[in-house]
Amino acid sequence: MNIGLICKECGRRVFFDQVIGYWTHGDGSRVCEGIVIDGVEKMNLRKFEQDLAPLINKYSLEQMSNTPDYILAKYLVNCLDVFTRATVDRHNWISADRSSTDNISR
């Protein structure tokens, strides 16, 4: 069974677009708010990104790389997106592997 990734606001399925680097509705439009995975609401990543930039600035973490705090915040949120996609892919792979094993044993 594939994990269903759903846009929290509009309820449409979402996909990770590797070219543009963020979650979309499949038609190229960016996800409205947060993402729901198998009915479990995940943190609103846009809000998290907005809250993260001032925190990076508060601790002057942007000075280590001479990169603006909002760019670092966006980068970190994109890392979380990619990790989420990897875990979804892993789950789907394991589910498919179990399914094929179940079919062989029957």
Backbone as ProteinMPNN parsed JSONL, in Angstrom:
{"seq_chain_A": "MNIGLICKECGRRVFFDQVIGYWTHGDGSRVCEGIVIDGVEKMNLRKFEQDLAPLINKYSLEQMSNTPDYILAKYLVNCLDVFTRATVDRHNWISADRSSTDNISR", "coords_chain_A": {"N_chain_A": [[0.846, -1.182, 0.0], [0.655, 2.152, -0.916], [1.896, 5.133, 0.599], [-0.244, 7.81, 1.267], [0.155, 11.063, 0.364], [-1.105, 14.081, 1.222], [-2.369, 17.347, 0.574], [-2.798, 19.588, 3.154], [-4.577, 21.775, 3.183], [-6.199, 21.81, 0.765], [-6.691, 19.168, 0.195], [-5.797, 17.699, -1.992], [-3.729, 15.231, -3.671], [-0.184, 15.203, -3.187], [3.1, 15.723, -4.559], [6.65, 15.309, -4.71], [8.604, 17.555, -6.366], [11.486, 17.205, -7.962], [12.946, 18.868, -9.602], [12.208, 21.566, -9.121], [12.326, 21.509, -6.406], [10.454, 21.36, -4.25], [7.341, 20.45, -2.579], [4.531, 19.737, -4.603], [1.262, 20.018, -6.161], [1.21, 18.329, -8.261], [0.449, 19.481, -10.565], [2.202, 21.442, -10.708], [1.663, 23.552, -9.021], [2.41, 24.957, -5.879], [2.283, 23.307, -2.69], [-0.44, 24.074, -0.589], [-0.565, 24.511, 2.312], [0.32, 22.666, 4.904], [1.381, 19.203, 4.945], [-0.353, 16.146, 4.827], [0.171, 12.942, 5.888], [-0.877, 9.774, 5.358], [-3.241, 10.396, 6.785], [-2.239, 11.676, 9.01], [-1.46, 14.747, 10.268], [1.193, 16.755, 9.274], [3.756, 19.037, 10.328], [3.254, 22.442, 9.482], [5.157, 23.408, 6.983], [5.829, 25.795, 5.697], [5.268, 27.764, 7.61], [7.02, 26.914, 9.574], [9.45, 27.393, 8.265], [9.366, 30.189, 8.138], [9.45, 30.779, 10.87], [11.89, 29.693, 11.53], [13.944, 31.193, 10.295], [14.321, 33.701, 11.801], [15.263, 32.523, 14.154], [17.648, 31.326, 13.379], [18.987, 33.663, 12.813], [18.982, 34.857, 15.354], [20.861, 33.342, 16.756], [23.038, 33.897, 15.263], [23.825, 32.144, 13.237], [23.973, 32.342, 10.541], [26.301, 33.623, 9.953], [28.404, 31.853, 9.844], [28.47, 30.759, 7.286], [28.146, 32.923, 5.745], [25.644, 33.398, 4.626], [22.364, 34.466, 3.993], [19.847, 34.346, 6.584], [17.232, 33.562, 5.823], [17.671, 32.086, 3.52], [19.147, 29.929, 4.5], [17.17, 28.847, 6.182], [15.253, 28.078, 4.29], [16.763, 26.158, 2.913], [17.14, 24.205, 4.944], [14.478, 23.418, 5.399], [13.933, 22.347, 2.893], [15.667, 20.172, 3.041], [14.33, 18.647, 4.972], [12.013, 18.1, 3.512], [13.05, 16.479, 1.43], [14.031, 14.341, 2.933], [11.622, 13.391, 3.994], [10.415, 12.545, 1.63], [12.185, 10.505, 0.94], [11.726, 8.691, 3.041], [9.074, 8.041, 2.547], [9.343, 6.83, 0.014], [10.936, 4.659, 0.817], [9.152, 3.322, 2.532], [7.146, 2.642, 0.678], [8.626, 0.965, -0.996], [9.288, -1.119, 0.763], [6.706, -2.027, 1.323], [5.914, -2.874, -1.235], [7.791, -4.876, -1.644], [7.1, -6.691, 0.368], [4.572, -7.314, -0.531], [5.116, -8.599, -2.984], [6.515, -10.788, -2.008], [4.532, -12.0, -0.484], [2.826, -12.76, -2.53], [4.373, -14.659, -3.846], [4.63, -16.668, -1.965], [2.145, -17.769, -1.863]], "CA_chain_A": [[0.0, 0.0, 0.0], [1.425, 3.384, -0.98], [1.523, 6.192, 1.54], [-0.917, 8.929, 0.617], [0.554, 12.399, 0.789], [-2.248, 14.933, 0.92], [-2.264, 18.749, 0.962], [-3.642, 19.839, 4.327], [-5.604, 22.784, 2.931], [-7.162, 21.524, -0.309], [-6.982, 17.746, 0.159], [-5.296, 17.024, -3.195], [-2.464, 14.498, -3.521], [1.0, 16.016, -3.439], [4.271, 15.032, -5.083], [7.865, 16.101, -4.583], [9.174, 17.902, -7.662], [12.93, 17.285, -7.756], [13.509, 19.965, -10.393], [12.001, 22.838, -8.419], [12.765, 21.297, -5.034], [9.459, 21.418, -3.182], [6.124, 19.658, -2.77], [3.532, 20.365, -5.477], [0.024, 19.268, -6.359], [1.33, 17.521, -9.468], [0.258, 20.386, -11.702], [3.223, 22.478, -10.57], [1.327, 24.535, -7.991], [3.007, 24.609, -4.594], [1.346, 22.848, -1.659], [-1.073, 25.226, 0.066], [-0.143, 24.686, 3.709], [1.132, 21.544, 5.347], [1.171, 17.926, 4.267], [-0.92, 15.092, 5.657], [0.644, 11.637, 5.435], [-1.752, 8.723, 5.895], [-4.186, 10.957, 7.722], [-1.562, 12.34, 10.124], [-1.034, 16.076, 9.844], [2.583, 17.096, 9.535], [3.935, 20.456, 10.617], [3.174, 23.379, 8.372], [6.564, 23.7, 6.695], [6.009, 27.224, 5.385], [5.309, 28.482, 8.885], [8.277, 26.521, 10.201], [10.519, 28.122, 7.579], [9.275, 31.587, 8.581], [9.877, 30.84, 12.271], [13.274, 29.259, 11.627], [14.87, 32.252, 9.858], [14.733, 34.55, 12.924], [16.017, 31.73, 15.117], [19.006, 31.256, 12.82], [19.555, 34.999, 12.993], [19.173, 35.085, 16.792], [22.106, 32.691, 17.159], [24.055, 34.326, 14.281], [24.308, 30.973, 12.509], [24.185, 32.698, 9.142], [27.654, 34.17, 9.807], [29.357, 30.772, 9.554], [28.55, 30.526, 5.842], [27.873, 34.196, 5.076], [24.422, 33.152, 3.863], [21.223, 35.039, 4.712], [19.095, 33.409, 7.41], [16.064, 33.022, 5.134], [18.154, 31.064, 2.584], [19.454, 28.763, 5.324], [15.9, 28.267, 6.622], [14.667, 27.391, 3.133], [17.589, 24.977, 2.678], [16.838, 23.193, 5.96], [13.128, 22.904, 5.133], [14.06, 21.472, 1.729], [16.265, 18.924, 3.537], [13.246, 17.891, 5.601], [11.162, 17.615, 2.418], [13.729, 15.376, 0.747], [14.05, 13.216, 3.86], [10.253, 12.854, 4.022], [10.223, 11.818, 0.374], [12.971, 9.267, 1.024], [11.057, 7.746, 3.941], [7.882, 7.573, 1.825], [9.833, 5.874, -0.98], [11.36, 3.456, 1.532], [7.941, 2.634, 2.972], [6.497, 2.062, -0.501], [9.481, -0.124, -1.447], [9.101, -2.23, 1.704], [5.35, -2.542, 1.106], [5.912, -3.595, -2.505], [8.595, -6.07, -1.446], [6.271, -7.618, 1.15], [3.479, -7.739, -1.389], [5.617, -9.591, -3.941], [6.864, -11.966, -1.223], [3.261, -12.639, -0.145], [2.29, -13.377, -3.743], [5.203, -15.826, -4.169], [4.393, -17.732, -0.984], [0.781, -18.319, -1.983]], "C_chain_A": [[0.888, 1.241, 0.0], [0.947, 4.373, 0.07], [0.852, 7.3, 0.754], [-0.453, 10.24, 1.196], [-0.512, 13.363, 0.293], [-1.98, 16.354, 1.393], [-3.274, 19.022, 2.072], [-4.807, 20.764, 3.999], [-6.644, 22.344, 1.912], [-7.479, 20.038, -0.458], [-6.494, 17.008, -1.076], [-4.009, 16.281, -2.874], [-1.308, 15.425, -3.842], [2.17, 15.127, -3.85], [5.479, 15.924, -4.88], [8.445, 16.309, -5.966], [10.666, 18.128, -7.472], [13.56, 18.453, -8.507], [13.393, 21.285, -9.643], [12.253, 22.729, -6.924], [11.735, 21.525, -3.953], [8.222, 20.616, -3.561], [5.121, 20.435, -3.614], [2.293, 19.478, -5.529], [0.088, 18.361, -7.585], [1.124, 18.354, -10.72], [1.254, 21.538, -11.637], [2.906, 23.517, -9.51], [1.829, 24.042, -6.637], [1.919, 24.196, -3.594], [0.854, 24.048, -0.862], [-0.505, 25.487, 1.456], [0.798, 23.57, 4.105], [0.819, 20.304, 4.532], [0.603, 16.947, 5.28], [-0.453, 13.767, 5.064], [-0.168, 10.574, 6.152], [-2.656, 9.242, 6.999], [-3.563, 11.669, 8.908], [-1.018, 13.678, 9.633], [0.411, 16.312, 10.237], [2.673, 18.611, 9.724], [3.841, 21.293, 9.347], [4.59, 23.875, 8.079], [6.801, 25.159, 6.318], [6.127, 28.042, 6.66], [6.613, 28.174, 9.609], [9.447, 27.286, 9.586], [10.539, 29.591, 8.018], [9.754, 31.743, 10.021], [11.36, 30.511, 12.428], [14.265, 30.378, 11.275], [15.27, 33.182, 11.01], [15.533, 33.799, 13.99], [17.472, 31.574, 14.665], [19.71, 32.581, 13.049], [19.874, 35.268, 14.46], [20.51, 34.512, 17.271], [23.26, 32.984, 16.198], [24.641, 33.157, 13.498], [24.559, 31.27, 11.036], [25.603, 33.205, 8.897], [28.677, 33.091, 9.455], [29.534, 30.568, 8.056], [28.34, 31.807, 5.037], [26.679, 34.061, 4.127], [23.246, 33.724, 4.65], [20.391, 33.973, 5.435], [17.912, 32.787, 6.673], [16.471, 31.961, 4.103], [18.511, 29.789, 3.344], [18.175, 28.066, 5.788], [15.249, 27.487, 5.48], [15.434, 26.104, 2.84], [17.241, 23.861, 3.67], [15.447, 22.589, 5.766], [13.158, 21.982, 3.914], [14.704, 20.141, 2.111], [15.202, 18.045, 4.188], [12.305, 17.315, 4.546], [11.774, 16.397, 1.748], [13.772, 14.148, 1.651], [12.669, 12.567, 3.947], [9.987, 12.032, 2.775], [10.97, 10.491, 0.412], [12.284, 8.245, 1.928], [9.777, 7.202, 3.308], [8.284, 6.541, 0.782], [10.243, 4.565, -0.324], [10.139, 2.643, 1.971], [7.256, 1.936, 1.797], [7.298, 0.881, -1.038], [9.299, -1.347, -0.555], [7.725, -2.861, 1.504], [5.278, -3.356, -0.172], [6.675, -4.901, -2.372], [7.801, -7.118, -0.67], [5.148, -8.181, 0.294], [3.943, -8.81, -2.375], [5.998, -10.884, -3.227], [5.59, -12.728, -0.857], [2.684, -13.363, -1.353], [3.071, -14.642, -4.103], [4.866, -16.987, -3.235], [3.01, -18.35, -1.089], [0.683, -19.408, -2.99]], "O_chain_A": [[1.783, 1.359, 0.837], [-0.24, 4.443, 0.39], [1.331, 7.686, -0.312], [-0.642, 10.505, 2.383], [-0.783, 13.448, -0.904], [-1.432, 16.558, 2.476], [-4.459, 18.719, 1.936], [-5.915, 20.554, 4.491], [-7.843, 22.484, 2.154], [-8.426, 19.676, -1.155], [-6.744, 15.81, -1.209], [-3.286, 16.636, -1.943], [-1.435, 16.327, -4.67], [2.215, 13.94, -3.527], [5.359, 17.149, -4.877], [8.746, 15.342, -6.666], [11.072, 19.132, -6.885], [14.597, 18.97, -8.091], [14.364, 22.034, -9.541], [12.381, 23.746, -6.243], [12.104, 21.857, -2.827], [8.071, 20.166, -4.696], [4.883, 21.622, -3.387], [2.278, 18.358, -5.019], [-0.894, 17.693, -7.907], [1.57, 17.981, -11.806], [1.164, 22.491, -12.41], [3.783, 24.291, -9.129], [1.689, 22.867, -6.296], [0.787, 24.678, -3.652], [1.636, 24.93, -0.505], [-0.016, 26.583, 1.731], [1.952, 23.544, 3.679], [0.078, 20.359, 3.55], [1.018, 16.919, 6.438], [-0.657, 13.503, 3.879], [-0.155, 10.479, 7.379], [-2.816, 8.593, 8.033], [-4.287, 12.218, 9.739], [-0.218, 13.731, 8.699], [0.803, 16.097, 11.384], [1.778, 19.358, 9.328], [4.297, 20.885, 8.279], [5.148, 24.666, 8.839], [7.871, 25.7, 6.596], [6.991, 28.912, 6.77], [7.236, 29.065, 10.188], [10.326, 27.768, 10.3], [11.607, 30.163, 8.24], [10.398, 32.739, 10.354], [12.011, 30.996, 13.354], [15.318, 30.486, 11.904], [16.462, 33.435, 11.187], [16.387, 34.387, 14.653], [18.4, 31.677, 15.467], [20.881, 32.62, 13.429], [20.917, 35.84, 14.775], [21.2, 35.122, 18.087], [24.331, 32.387, 16.307], [25.818, 33.176, 13.137], [25.277, 30.53, 10.364], [26.064, 33.219, 7.755], [29.7, 33.384, 8.837], [30.63, 30.24, 7.601], [28.354, 31.786, 3.806], [26.703, 34.539, 2.992], [23.142, 33.49, 5.854], [20.252, 32.847, 4.958], [17.615, 31.61, 6.873], [15.703, 31.037, 3.837], [18.209, 28.688, 2.883], [18.102, 26.838, 5.789], [14.757, 26.376, 5.677], [14.828, 25.073, 2.55], [17.069, 22.708, 3.275], [15.26, 21.386, 5.948], [12.486, 20.951, 3.9], [14.335, 19.097, 1.572], [15.18, 16.832, 3.975], [11.851, 16.177, 4.669], [11.092, 15.397, 1.524], [13.57, 13.029, 1.18], [12.555, 11.341, 3.97], [9.405, 10.95, 2.849], [10.448, 9.469, -0.035], [12.264, 7.056, 1.61], [9.432, 6.037, 3.507], [7.647, 5.493, 0.667], [9.94, 3.487, -0.835], [10.103, 1.424, 1.801], [6.839, 0.783, 1.907], [6.714, -0.104, -1.489], [9.17, -2.47, -1.044], [7.592, -4.085, 1.513], [4.65, -4.414, -0.198], [6.262, -5.922, -2.923], [7.828, -8.3, -1.014], [4.813, -9.363, 0.378], [3.254, -9.808, -2.582], [5.821, -11.968, -3.784], [5.564, -13.957, -0.912], [2.121, -14.45, -1.222], [2.488, -15.6, -4.612], [4.823, -18.143, -3.657], [2.743, -19.369, -0.452], [-0.397, -19.961, -3.198]]}, "name": "protein", "num_of_chains": 1, "seq": "MNIGLICKECGRRVFFDQVIGYWTHGDGSRVCEGIVIDGVEKMNLRKFEQDLAPLINKYSLEQMSNTPDYILAKYLVNCLDVFTRATVDRHNWISADRSSTDNISR"}
